């Protein structure tokens, strides 16, 4: 009997660390000039549909607050800065509390709350991957008066008569950059909004002089009359620079639900700096290091799934245990053996590689084309000469970006939003996706010079 074990594979993070002497390249072309407000400033993001601002320098003085009106696409805020950033005032991306039946708005890149219960509409879940559950009015089974709190890096709290919290999501690297989720709607008010999302990348220094960046979730206090809303989760704050210095406050805290004495899940903070001497306070799940992808290449929707091997449909939850193989191929099965791979958002007629790694012996690989279906959902049937014994099976595809980095008759560069950008000053040219049954999908971004940055 020919036995093939589809095992779990260990996914590695391959994030090259630049040498200390290397400089950060934010990618800014300086087209938005210097940001140096002398009074409170509300930035309407409508004229920056991709959310990307390209400054020469940024200086937020003490006593000045910079806040935002989200654009129609609700994009996160991205500040690319040629020089340095000084924060003595406040950068504010908080979600808003609920005061009405419709869900409250999140900060830019954050998600709004769910709608309140009405005579004809059930309470809505908060928007976003971690939106809180909506309340269930009496006398229905499992009735709850209060909307659920949203989650992000941590799970939102649940109090008495409160609907369930949302699910956690995202990763510590904040790739992609995601905001906080909205709270669930209640019996008398819509859910609160999630905190927004901001990336500040500076080629030189980001310095705090007792300044603040906040992307807190919307919440409820005892002074707000609409008391049944779920709170919004904290958003995300990512700083990338050569040197991070000073003292101040960075907060991505979940909103407070006063009436249930619970809090929504906290957001994420990521500090990517070659030299980090920041000693200020932080609220939220924080990680530090240096991860050189500033803007990831578009294409997080790309996915591969191994659907069947030799006509045997793969179970939803493969075990990956040698004594209990996920697929057993009869000895009379002749080579080559068909392996069907489902592709999501992979251009038709792309090369799909299947690799078999036997427990003993050299790997075997074969290539097929996803020539059946559409861009959104296609399949490739790859014929492989399967070795005997147990082993591991992978599927891999490399696809170019929607537009090449070089575009146009004069060779103009596509926008950074279209290609992505690294702190080493390179655009991405392609994305490699690898699927292994029972293991997380891996995505590797490949730059124009061939550097690989692999993310789980």
N, C-alpha and C positions, 0 to 999 in steps of 0.2 A: 504494500500500500504506500503510495506517495503522500506524505504528510507535509502540509505547509502551515506553519504557525504564524499568525499575524500578531506580532508582539507590540508592546508599548515601546516607544523610542524616547530617549532623553533629548529634550530640546535645549539647545545651548544658546546663550546670548553671546554673540560675537560683535562686541562694540569696541573697536580699536581705540585705545587711549592715546591721544596725541602727546608728543614729547613736551616737556615743560617749556621749551623754547618756542614752540609753535604758537602762532597767533590765531585768535578767533576771528573769523570773517562772517559778520552778520548777514552779508548779502545786500545791505541797503544801498540804494543808488542816490539817496539824499533828496529825492524829488519832492518830499513834503516839507523840506526845510527844517528849521529848529523849532521844537515845541518848548516854549518858555512863557506860560500864562502868568499874568500878574493878578488875576482875579479868578474866582470860580469859573470853570469851563465845562460846558456840556458838549461833547463831541457827537454830532449827528453822523452816523456811519453810512448814511444813504449814498454818499459819493465814493465810498470804498466798498464795492459789493463783495470783494473777497476778504475784507476785514484787515488787509495788510497795509500798514503805514510805513513809509520809508523816510526816516528822519536823519538829519545830520547829528543832532544832539537833543537831549531831553533834560529839562530842569523844572521840577515841580516845587515851587517855593513853599516855605512854611505858611500855614493858614489858607492855602489854595487847595481846592478839591476838584479833581478831574473825574467826570462821570460820562455816561454814554447813552445814546439812543440807538438801539440795535437796528441794523439794516434789515431789508426784507427777507434776506436769507438767514438771518439770525446767526451770523458768523462770529466766531470768537475774535477777540482783539489780538492783533499781532503787530508789535512795534519792532521794526528792524532799525537799528541805530548805528550810524557810521562811527561815532565817537563814544561818549560816555553818557550815563544816565545818573542824575542826582534827584533823590526823592526826599524832600523835607516836608512836603504836604501829603495829600491823600489821593490815591487812585482807587476809585470805588466802582465795583461791578456787582453789588449785592442784588439778590432777588428781592421782590417786593412782597409785603404781606397782603392777605386777602381782605377786601372790604366789600365784596359784592358776590353775586351768584356765579359770574364767570371767573375762571382761574386767573390768578395774578401773574404778571409777566416775570420771567426770569431776567437776570443780567444778560449782557451780550454773550451768546453762545450757550446760555442756560435755558432751561425749559420751563414753560408755564404750568400752573397748577390745574387740576381737574375741575370741572364744573360742579356746582352744588346740586343737590337733590331738588327737583321741582315736581309739580303734579304730573308732568308728562315725561320727564327726563331723569333717569337714575344718576346718582353721583358718578362723576367721571374719575378714572385713575389720573394721577398726575402724569404729565408728558415726560418723555425721556426714558432712558434704559432702566432707571431706578425709581420711577414714579410711584408714589404711595397709592394704596388701594382706596377706592371710593367707599363712602359709608353706605350702609344698607338701612333704609328706614323701617321703623316698626310698623306693623307687627310681623314683618317677614322673618323667616328663620335666620338666625345668625345676625340679627339686627345690630347695627352700630350707629351711634350718633355722630361720631367724629371721623374725619378723613384720616387716612394713614399717612405717616411721615415718609418722606422720600429717603433713599439711600444713595451712596456713591462709594467712597472708599470704605466706609463702615455702614453697618445696618442701622436704619432709623429705629428709635425706641417706640414701644407700643404700650399705651396705658389702658385703663379700663374703658370699655365702650368705644374703643378706637379701632378702626380698620387696620389691616396688616401693613407693614412697611414694604417698600420696594426691594429690589434685588441690588446687590453690589455689582460694580462694573468697572471697566477701565484697567489701566496698569500704572505701575509706579513711574514709568518714563514719560507719561502723558503723551503718548503717541498712539492714536491721534489725540489732539487737544479737545477735550470734552468738558462741557459745563455741568452744573448740578441739575438734578431732576426736580419736578414739581411735586408738591404734596397733593394728596387725594382730596376730592371735594367732600364736604360735609352736608349736614341737613340744613344748615343756614348760611353757608358760604363756600365759595370756591377755594381750591387749594392755593397755598403760597408758592411763589416762584423760586426756582433754583438759582444758586449763585452762578455768575458768569464765568468766563474763561479768558485768560490773558497769557500771552507769551511775550516777554521782552528779551530781545537778543541784542547785545551791544558788543561791538568789536573791542572796546576797551573795558571800562569799569562801570559797574552798577553800584552806587553808593547810597546808603540810607543815612540820613541825618535826622533821626527820630521821625521819619516818615512812615507811611502806612500804605499797604496794598490790601484791599479787602474784597473777597468774592464770597461773602456769606450768604447762606440761604435765607429766604424770607421766613418770618415767624410771627407769632402772636404774643402780645403782652396782655396784662390785665386791663389795659386801657382801650383795647380794641373790641368793639361790639360784636363783630362776626367771629364767634369763638369756636366754630366747629371744624375749621379748616385743618388739613394736614400741613406740616411745615415742609419747606423746600430744603434740599440737601445743599451743602457747601459746594462751591465750584472748584476751579482749578487755576493755579498760578505757577507758571514756569519761567525761570530766569536763566538765561544763557549768557555768559560773558567771560572775559579774560580774568577779571578780578571782581569778587563780590565782597563788599566792605561796609562796615558801619553798624549802627544799632537802630532798630525800628520795629515794625510789626508787620507780619504777613499772616493773613487769616483767611481760611476757607472753611469756616465753621457751619455746621448744620443749624437751621432755624429752630427756635425754641417754641414749643407748644405749651403755653402757660397753663391752660385749663386742664390738660392731661399730665402736666409736669414731665413731658418727654421732649426729646430733641431729635431732629432729623440727622441723618448720617453726615459725617464730615466729608469734605472734599479732599483734593490732593494738592500737594505742594512739591515741586521738583526744582532743586537748585543745581544747575550745571555750570560749574566754574572751574577754571584751571587753578585759581588761588582763592580760597574761601575763608574770609575772616569775619563773616557776618555773625553777630552775637545777639541779635534781636530776638523777640518772641515770635513763636509760630503757633498757629492753631489749625489743625488738620493733619492728615497723614503725610509726613514729610520724608523725602529721601534726598541724598546729596551724592554728587559724583561728577563725572563729566561724560555725557552721552552726546556725540557730535552731530546727530541729526537735528537740525533746527526745524525745518519744515519737511515732513515725510512726503514721499511721492504719492500722488493720488492713487487709489486702487485698493483700499482696505476691503472692498467688497469682493475681491477675487477669492475664489475658494475651489478646492478640489476635494472630492469624496470618492473613495473606492467603493463601487456599488456591488460588484459581483466578481467571483473568481471561478472559472470553469463552469459557469452557469449557476453557481451557488450564491444566493443573495447573502450579503454580509449582515449579521445581526446588528441591531441598533447600538448595543453595548458590548463590543468584543472584549474577551477576557484577557488575552495576551498571556495565557498560562500554558507552559509547554505540555503539561499532563492533560490539558483540556483544549486542544487546538481549536481555533476559531473556524478554520476551514480544513476539511480532510478530503483530499483528492484521491479517488480510487486508482489503484495501480494500473488498471486497464485504460485509464485516460491517456490519450496520446498527445505528444507535443506537436505543434505549439498550443498553449492554453490561452484562451481569451480572458482578458481582464478588462472590465468595463469601468471607466472613470467618469464621474459626473463633474462637469466644469461650470462654474458660475462666474459670469462677467469675464470670461476668457474669449478673445476674438476667435471666430471660427477658423478652422484649418491651422490652428497653432499646434506645435509639436508638444505632445504629452509623453513624458518619459516614465516608464515603470521600471523600478529597480528591485530585484530580489536579492536579499543578503542571506545566504544559507548560514545555518549555525556553524557549519564547517565547509570551508571552500571560498572561492572568489565570487564576487557579486556578478549577477547576470542582469542585463538590461535590454530593453526594447523600446521603440518609439512608434507612436501612432498619432493620428490627427483627430481633433474633435470636429468632425465633419457632419454631425447630425444635431439638429436643434437650432437654437438662436444664441445670440450673444449672452442673453440673460441666463439661459440654461441649455447646455449642450452635453453630448457624451462622446467619448473616444473609446474605441475598442482596440486594445493593444494585445498583440499575440506574442507570448513569451515562451521560450523553451525552459520549462520549470525544472530545476534540479531536485533530486530526491532529498528527503529529510525535512526537518523543521527549519524555519527561517522567518525573516521579516520582509514585508512588502511596503514599498513607498511609491507614491506618484508625485511627479514634479513637472512644473511648467514654468517657462520664462516668457514673459510678455512685455513688449515695449509700452511706454506711456502713451496716453491718448494722442499727444503730439510729440515729435522729437524735440530735443533741447534746442537744436538749430532749426529755424523755420523762416520761410520767406525767401524771396529772390535775392535779397541783400544779406541773407544770413543772420537776420535779427534773432535774438534769443527769445524763446517763449518766456512768459512770466514765471516767477518763482512759484506761484501758486499752482501752475500747470506742471511743473517739473520736480518740485521739491528742492531742498538746499541743505548742504552740510556746513558745519563750522569750518571745514577745511576749504571752503570756497568752490564747491562743485555741485552741479546739478545731477539729478538721477536720470538714467536713460532706460532702465528696465526694472521689473520686479520679478523675483523668483519665488514661487510658492511651492511648499512641500507638504504633502499630507501623509500621515501614518495612522493606521487604524488604532483608535483608542488613545491617541496622543494629541496634544494641541498642534494646530496648524502652525507652520513656521513661514515667515515672510522675510526675504532678504531684499534689501534695496541695493541696486548696483549703480555706481556713478559712471560718468562719462569716461573716466580713466580706468574703470574696472574694479574700484574698491567696493567691498561688500560690507553692508551693515545689516546684521540679522537680528530680527525682533521676534519675540514670541507673540 
